[in-house]
Amino acid sequence: MSGMLALNETALRSVLDMASCIEAMERVFIELAEDRYFTPLRNRARPEDGRNWMTTMPVLRISGPRCWALKQMVVSPANRALGLDALQG
């Protein structure tokens, strides 16, 4: 397996269409309802100054091909004042 692929919004929109995304999410929600995934609790790391924090959301597909995935996001509310998104991830 090669390294992680990271796509920005423009690249992502060039390879995904809304109908395909809706179809994929429908399948995932059905599989979730059928307990085909192990979804441990999310973890939030927030420093004492509270200016920003990171949340990680792991998941393991336990039916079909086993596959781990991890969503990681950083929330930085002060980014809004800089004209940037507060949510990165």
Residue pairs with C-beta under 8 A, 6 or more apart in sequence:
7 15
31 37
31 61
31 63
32 39
34 63
36 61
36 62
36 63
36 64
37 59
37 60
37 61
37 62
38 59
38 60
38 62
39 57
39 58
39 59
39 60
40 58
42 55
42 56
42 57
43 55
43 56
44 53
44 54
44 55
45 53
45 54
45 55
45 56
46 53
46 54
47 53
51 76
51 77
51 78
52 74
52 75
52 76
52 77
52 78
53 74
53 75
54 72
54 73
54 74
54 75
55 72
55 73
55 75
55 89
56 70
56 71
56 72
57 70
57 71
57 72
58 68
58 69
58 70
59 68
59 69
59 70
59 71
60 66
60 67
60 68
60 69
61 67
61 69
71 89
72 89
73 87
73 88
73 89
74 87
74 88
74 89
75 86
75 87
75 88
76 84
76 86
76 88
77 86
78 86
79 85
79 86
79 88
80 86
